[in-house]
Structures are given as structure tokens and as C-alpha cells.
């Protein structure tokens, strides 16, 4: 996630997800890869909001996005790109 921003007064969050062609091509299941990527980004925004607003119910918000990763992946599907891809390296930092 790039440039994540939380604006409590406006009740707005923004961020940018960038996925390279190489990273998308490396995923054996592109749909699962995208769902996991989006889930991770939104969970990060939820964490950022919770850090700034004690009244924010982060657990309830995480339950709302759980559907993105709750579905069982296809047998043998690798939803996350190989650890040698640029995105995997950035996510590990």
C-alpha cells in the first residue's frame, strides 16, 4: 500500500495499491492474489484508524472484509506471489 492516509474529521481513508504485471503473472491464482492484496491493504487502513481513534471498532470492521479471504482457495493454488517477486519483497519490509 502506498500513501495511506486517514482523515478522522472527514471520515475518509485513502491509499493506493500498485500491482506490477510481474507480480500478477507470478500468482498461480490471480483472483485469490487480488483478494489477498486488497484484504491486506484494507486491514492496514483499519489498523491505522484504530491507532488514532479509540472508539473505532477495528474487530467489527475486520469482520466486514473477512469474506475476501474466507473462501477456500482452489487445491494447490498459491494466492501469494513467490517470495522472489518485487511485491513480496516490499510486503516483507
C-alpha positions as CSV (number, residue, x, y, z in Angstrom):
1,X,0.0,0.0,0.0
2,X,1.3,3.4,-1.0
3,X,0.4,6.7,0.5
4,X,-2.1,5.5,3.1
5,X,-3.9,8.5,4.7
6,X,-6.5,8.7,7.4
7,X,-8.7,11.8,7.8
8,X,-10.7,11.3,11.0
9,X,-12.5,14.7,10.8
10,X,-13.7,13.9,7.2
11,X,-14.2,10.2,8.0
12,X,-12.1,9.3,5.0
13,X,-9.2,7.0,4.3
14,X,-7.2,6.8,1.1
15,X,-4.4,4.6,-0.2
16,X,-3.0,3.3,-3.4
17,X,-2.5,-0.3,-4.3
18,X,0.0,-1.0,-7.0
19,X,0.5,-4.4,-8.6
20,X,3.0,-5.0,-11.3
21,X,2.4,-7.2,-14.2
22,X,5.2,-9.4,-13.0
23,X,3.6,-9.9,-9.6
24,X,0.2,-10.6,-11.1
25,X,1.7,-13.1,-13.5
26,X,3.6,-14.9,-10.8
27,X,0.4,-15.7,-8.9
28,X,-1.0,-19.1,-9.8
29,X,-4.5,-17.9,-8.8
30,X,-4.8,-14.2,-9.8
31,X,-8.2,-13.8,-8.2
32,X,-7.1,-15.1,-4.9
33,X,-3.9,-12.9,-5.2
34,X,-6.0,-9.8,-5.8
35,X,-8.4,-10.6,-2.9
36,X,-5.5,-11.1,-0.5
37,X,-3.8,-7.9,-1.7
38,X,-7.0,-5.9,-1.2
39,X,-7.7,-7.5,2.2
40,X,-4.1,-6.7,3.4
41,X,-4.4,-3.1,2.3
42,X,-7.8,-2.5,3.9
43,X,-6.7,-4.2,7.1
44,X,-3.7,-1.8,7.2
45,X,-6.1,1.1,6.8
46,X,-8.3,-0.3,9.6
47,X,-5.2,-0.6,11.8
48,X,-4.2,3.0,11.1
49,X,-7.7,4.2,12.0
50,X,-7.8,2.2,15.2
51,X,-4.4,3.7,16.3
52,X,-5.9,7.2,16.0
53,X,-9.5,6.7,17.2
54,X,-10.0,4.7,20.5
55,X,-13.8,4.5,19.8
56,X,-13.3,2.7,16.4
57,X,-14.3,-0.9,16.5
58,X,-11.5,-2.5,14.4
59,X,-12.6,-6.0,15.1
60,X,-16.1,-5.3,13.6
61,X,-14.5,-3.7,10.6
62,X,-12.2,-6.6,10.0
63,X,-15.1,-9.0,10.1
64,X,-16.7,-6.9,7.3
65,X,-13.8,-7.6,5.0
66,X,-13.2,-11.2,6.1
67,X,-15.1,-12.5,3.0
68,X,-12.2,-11.5,0.9
69,X,-10.0,-14.3,2.3
70,X,-12.5,-16.7,3.9
71,X,-13.3,-18.6,0.7
72,X,-11.3,-21.8,0.4
73,X,-8.7,-21.5,-2.3
74,X,-8.6,-24.0,-5.1
75,X,-6.4,-27.0,-4.3
76,X,-2.8,-26.2,-5.0
77,X,-3.5,-22.5,-5.6
78,X,-0.8,-20.1,-4.4
79,X,-2.6,-16.8,-3.7
80,X,0.6,-15.0,-2.7
81,X,3.3,-14.4,-5.2
82,X,6.6,-16.2,-4.9
83,X,8.8,-14.6,-2.3
84,X,11.3,-13.5,-5.0
85,X,8.8,-11.1,-6.7
86,X,9.2,-7.4,-6.1
87,X,5.8,-7.1,-4.3
88,X,6.6,-10.0,-1.9
89,X,9.9,-8.3,-1.0
90,X,8.2,-5.0,-0.4
91,X,5.5,-6.6,1.7
92,X,8.1,-8.3,3.9
93,X,9.7,-4.9,4.7
